[in-house]
Amino acid sequence: MTPLVPVVLVVVFVLGPLARALASRISRDPRPLPGAPPEEVARLRDEVDRLGAEVTRLSEEQAFMLKLLASGEKPQGGQGPSQAG
């Protein structure tokens, strides 16, 4: 294994679920920040949603790459799932 693989695994399998849990908690309990304008709160919520979607995409991409590594295949054309579309 290359030195990068354990780092990627830690990021996806440790930080990914933490980010999802934080995003879920924020979306369930939307308390406005004291003194924050509603536009700013809405922008922050949108950003958290976008980051949650990005974490999900990265998690799926990592699962795809692990599947490829386990089977010993190489991606066709050197592109992963995020670059193919």
N, C-alpha and C positions, 0 to 999 in steps of 0.2 A: 504494500500500500504506500502511496505517496504521502508525504507529510500533510498535505492539504485535506485529505479525506477525513481524518479524525476531527479536524476543525470544522469542516462542513457538517459532519454528523452531529457534533455538539450544537452548532447553530440551529440546525433544522429540528432536531429532536428535543432540545432543551429550551432554547429561546423561542422557538415557534409556538409550542403550547402555552408558554408564559404570555406571549404577545396576544394569542387568541383569548386566553382567560381574561387578560386586562381589557381587551376590546369588548368582550362579552359583558364584563362587569360594568364598564362605562355605559354601554348601550342599555343595560337593564336599569341602572340607577342614575338617570340624567339629572344631577344636581347642578344648577348653574353656579359658576364661580362668582364669589362675591365681588361686585364692582366690574365684572366683565360684561361688555356689551353683547347682546344676543347674537349679533352677526359673527363676533369672534368665537362664541361658543359653537355656533353652527359650523363655522369653518373648521374648528378643531374636531368636531364630530365627523365631518366629512373626511378629514385627514386620517383619523383613526380607522374609519371604514376602509379607506384606500390602503392603508398599511396592513390591515387584516387580510384583505384580498391578496395583497402582494405576498404575505407570509404563506397563505394557502397555496398560491401558485408556486412558490419556491419549494414548499413541502412536497407538492406533487411532482415537480421537476426532480427533486432529490430522490424520491421513490423510484422514478423512471430510471435515473442514472444508476441507482443501486441494483435495480433489476438487470440492467445491461451489464454491470460489473459482475454480478453473480453468474450470469449466463455466459460471460466471456465474449460477448459480441461487441462490435464497435458501431457507433451511430453512423448511419449513412450520410455521407457528405460532411461529417463533422458538426452537424447541427443538432442541438437538443430540442425538446418540445417547445421551448419559448421562442426559438429563432425560426421555427419552421412556418409559423403563420403570421 
